[in-house]
Amino acid sequence: MLAAAMPRAPARIQPMKYRHSRLRRSPRRHALAGYLLAALALLLTACQASVEEQAIDRQQVLETLKDYLGLLSEGYSTGDLEPMRRLAAEKEVATVAKLVGDYAAKGMRIEAQLKEITLEDLTVWSANNAYATTVEVWDLRKRDVGTDRLLSEALGRRHRVKYQLKRRPDGWQVLYRQARPLE
């Protein structure tokens, strides 16, 4: 009787077993699959936005470079570099001014006509800075300042040009330009 009066230890409760293990795991798997699909969708959306932003940056930088090179060409021909200040940093304008001054001291002026520009590479970082590499084709003529006589001519000269640019509220600004002949 003593044994009957002692309370028994509770029986271990066995988890219910399903006949098919798929049924037990399917809600978790579906939830995991849903999370993965959502993450993939977000990633694709972010990549798409990034690709769109890159395309916009490429177009804006290319347009800025075309405008700048028109002003650069005009500055070499006339010696007036003031219009370049709209698109170029002070240091870049000073570099061009030195070159124009060196040619003027020799009694020459440069006529430079851009024939073609191809944007090979553009790297934008921290949303406000960029490096660009272009291949440019130029027709270059050196003329005597006094007589306007043609001193030399180089048509179809190809250059690989590296630029450093800075984004401003109204567009891109050329900080630096370095050209190397390809031929």
N, C-alpha and C positions, 0 to 999 in steps of 0.2 A: 504494500500500500504506500509505502514510502516512495517507492519508485513512481507510482502513479501521481503522487502529489507534487513531485518535482516538475517544474516546467521544462518543457523540452526546448532545445535550441531551435530557433526559427530555421525553417528549411531554406536552403539556398534557392533563390529565384533564378531560374534559367531564362536567359533571353529567348524570345520566340524566334525560331528559325524558320526562314522562308524556304520554300522548295527551290526557288530560283534566286540566285544571288543578285541577278540583274535588278530585280524589283527592289531590293534593299538599297542598292547603290545609285539607282537611276536619278533620284532627285538631286543628289550631290553632283553627279556627273553633268546633269542638265544645267545646274546652277553654274558650275565651273565653265562649261562650254559657253554659257551666256556671258559670263564675265570676260572670257577670252575674246569672244566676238565683239563685245563692247569696246574692249581695249584696242583691238585691231581697227575697229571703225574710227576711234579717236586718233590713232596713229596715222591712218590713211588721210583723215581730214587735215591733220597737222601738216603732213607731207605735202598735200595738195596746196594748202595755203602757202607753204614755204616755196613750192615750185612757182606759184603765181607771183609771190613777192620777188623771187629771183628774176622772173621774166620782166616784171615792172622795173626792177633795178637795172637790168641789162639795157632796157630801152632808154631809160632816163640817162644812164651813164653814156651810152652811145650818142644820144642827142647832145648832151653836154660837150662831149669831145668834138663832135662835128662843129658845133658853134664856136668852141674855143679855138679849134684849128683854123677856122675862117678868120677869127680875130688875130690869131698869131700870124697868118699869112699877110693880112693887111698891115699889121705892125712892122713886119720885116720890110714890106714895100714902101711904106710911108714914113716909118720911124716914129709914128704916133702910137704909143702903147697904152694910152689912157683907156680905150674901150676894153682892153684885156682885163682890166681890174674888176670888171663885172663877174668874170668867171675864174680868175686866177688869184692865188694867194700872192701877197706882196713879194715873197722870196722868189716865186716863179717869174713874176714880172721883172724883178731885178736881174735875174739870170738872162732873160731875153734882152733886156736893155743893154747889158754888157756886150752880148753878141752883136746887136745892132750897132752899138757904138764902135766896136772893133772893126766892123766892116766899113762904117762911115769914115773912120780914121784912115783906112786904106783907099778911100775914094770910091767905094762900092756900095751897092744896095742889092738886096736879094729879092727876087720875085719867086715866091713859092706858091704853087697851085696844087692843092690836094686833089688827087684823081680818084682814090679809093681808100676806104678804111674798113677793116674787118676786126671785130672784137673777138680775140682768141680766148681770153680768159678773164673772168671777173670774180674776185673774192671779196665779199662784204663781211666785215666782222663788227661786232658790237653795234650793229645797225647804223652806225654813223661814219665808218671808215671803209675804204675800199682800195684794192690794188687792181689795176686793169692792165692787160697786155693786148696790144693791137699790132696788126701788120698794116702799114700805110704805104701807099704809092704816091709819090710826089714828082712833079715837074719843077726843077730848080733852074733858075737863071741868075747869073751875076751880071749886073750892069754897072757901067761907069756913071757916077753921080752927075758929073758935069755934062757929058755928051749923050748919055743914055745908050751908049754903044754896048752891044752884047759882048761880054768878056768870056763867059763860059756858059755851057748849057748841059744839064744832066736830066734827061727825060726818063720817066718811068722808074725812078729810084725807089727801091723797096727798103723799108726800115721796119724793124721790130721795135716797138716803143712801149716802155713801161711807165705807168702813171700811178701816182698816189692821189687819192681824192678824199674829200671830206663832205659829208652831207650837211647842208644848211637848210633852214626852213623853206627857202625858195628854190632849192635844188642842190646839185653837186658843185663843188669847187675844186679846181685843179691845184694841188699843192706842189706837185713835182712832176717833171717829164724828163725821160732819158731815152734818146733814140740811138739805135745801133744799125748801121747798114747791113743788109742781108747779102749783098753781093761783094 
